[in-house]
Amino acid sequence: MARYLRIRSVVKTQQTSAFERISAICGLTPDEGHWTLTQEQAVSQIEDGTCAFYIERVGGRRSDVIVAPDLQAHKYPKTVADGEQPDQLLHLPDCRHVTHTHSALLQGN
């Protein structure tokens, strides 16, 4: 069964194409530790069923994160509520952690 994890922040780029706008997603482990996954790792974990991700919107409503292809078949994460651009993820705050390390929780250890 997939781990259901909340994305709390993202690492944004200056790119404009949908699949290049976010380089990483970030969140907290149950013990309040920080985790980060690159966009490629997040896509892989969604596709293989390791993790399912969501964001929490105003009022506590959840929006699930899916994998979407752009017109050139590049895969990237976005919410089910988004159009082509991952706007809901882009509205999350920038990740404040200088060092992005991968949590054992997300690596399946």
FENPE-V419263 format. One record per residue. N is the residue number from 1. RES is the residue in one small letter. PHI is phi as a letter, one per 40 degrees, with the letter a starting at -180 (* if undefined). OMEGA is omega in degrees with one decimal (NA if undefined). Layout:
n:N res:RES phi:PHI omega:OMEGA
n:N res:RES phi:PHI omega:OMEGA
This chain:
n:1 res:m phi:* omega:-177.8
n:2 res:a phi:c omega:171.2
n:3 res:r phi:c omega:-179.4
n:4 res:y phi:b omega:-170.5
n:5 res:l phi:b omega:179.5
n:6 res:r phi:c omega:172.3
n:7 res:i phi:c omega:-177.3
n:8 res:r phi:b omega:-179.5
n:9 res:s phi:a omega:-179.3
n:10 res:v phi:b omega:171.6
n:11 res:v phi:b omega:-175.7
n:12 res:k phi:c omega:175.2
n:13 res:t phi:b omega:175.9
n:14 res:q phi:c omega:-178.8
n:15 res:q phi:c omega:-178.8
n:16 res:t phi:b omega:179.6
n:17 res:s phi:c omega:-173.4
n:18 res:a phi:d omega:-175.0
n:19 res:f phi:c omega:-179.0
n:20 res:e phi:b omega:-173.0
n:21 res:r phi:c omega:-179.0
n:22 res:i phi:b omega:179.3
n:23 res:s phi:c omega:-179.1
n:24 res:a phi:a omega:173.7
n:25 res:i phi:b omega:-175.1
n:26 res:c phi:b omega:176.8
n:27 res:g phi:a omega:-179.7
n:28 res:l phi:b omega:174.0
n:29 res:t phi:c omega:178.8
n:30 res:p phi:d omega:178.9
n:31 res:d phi:c omega:177.5
n:32 res:e phi:g omega:172.5
n:33 res:g phi:c omega:-178.0
n:34 res:h phi:c omega:171.7
n:35 res:w phi:b omega:177.0
n:36 res:t phi:a omega:171.8
n:37 res:l phi:b omega:172.8
n:38 res:t phi:c omega:177.4
n:39 res:q phi:d omega:-179.4
n:40 res:e phi:c omega:178.1
n:41 res:q phi:c omega:179.5
n:42 res:a phi:c omega:178.6
n:43 res:v phi:d omega:-179.9
n:44 res:s phi:c omega:-178.3
n:45 res:q phi:c omega:174.7
n:46 res:i phi:c omega:-176.6
n:47 res:e phi:c omega:-179.3
n:48 res:d phi:c omega:175.3
n:49 res:g phi:g omega:178.3
n:50 res:t phi:c omega:-178.5
n:51 res:c phi:b omega:168.4
n:52 res:a phi:b omega:-175.8
n:53 res:f phi:b omega:175.8
n:54 res:y phi:a omega:169.7
n:55 res:i phi:b omega:177.0
n:56 res:e phi:b omega:-178.2
n:57 res:r phi:c omega:179.9
n:58 res:v phi:d omega:179.8
n:59 res:g phi:g omega:177.9
n:60 res:g phi:g omega:179.2
n:61 res:r phi:c omega:179.7
n:62 res:r phi:c omega:174.3
n:63 res:s phi:b omega:-178.4
n:64 res:d phi:c omega:178.3
n:65 res:v phi:b omega:179.6
n:66 res:i phi:b omega:173.9
n:67 res:v phi:b omega:179.0
n:68 res:a phi:b omega:173.1
n:69 res:p phi:c omega:172.3
n:70 res:d phi:c omega:-176.8
n:71 res:l phi:c omega:178.0
n:72 res:q phi:c omega:177.3
n:73 res:a phi:g omega:171.4
n:74 res:h phi:c omega:-179.2
n:75 res:k phi:c omega:-179.7
n:76 res:y phi:a omega:178.3
n:77 res:p phi:c omega:172.8
n:78 res:k phi:a omega:178.5
n:79 res:t phi:c omega:178.3
n:80 res:v phi:c omega:-178.8
n:81 res:a phi:c omega:-176.1
n:82 res:d phi:c omega:167.7
n:83 res:g phi:c omega:179.8
n:84 res:e phi:c omega:-178.5
n:85 res:q phi:c omega:179.1
n:86 res:p phi:c omega:-172.2
n:87 res:d phi:d omega:-179.1
n:88 res:q phi:c omega:176.9
n:89 res:l phi:c omega:-179.6
n:90 res:l phi:c omega:177.5
n:91 res:h phi:c omega:176.1
n:92 res:l phi:c omega:179.1
n:93 res:p phi:c omega:173.8
n:94 res:d phi:c omega:177.7
n:95 res:c phi:c omega:-177.3
n:96 res:r phi:c omega:-176.5
n:97 res:h phi:c omega:179.7
n:98 res:v phi:c omega:179.7
n:99 res:t phi:b omega:178.5
n:100 res:h phi:b omega:179.4
n:101 res:t phi:b omega:-177.6
n:102 res:h phi:c omega:-178.4
n:103 res:s phi:c omega:174.0
n:104 res:a phi:d omega:178.2
n:105 res:l phi:d omega:-175.9
n:106 res:l phi:c omega:178.1
n:107 res:q phi:c omega:176.0
n:108 res:g phi:g omega:178.7
n:109 res:n phi:c omega:NA
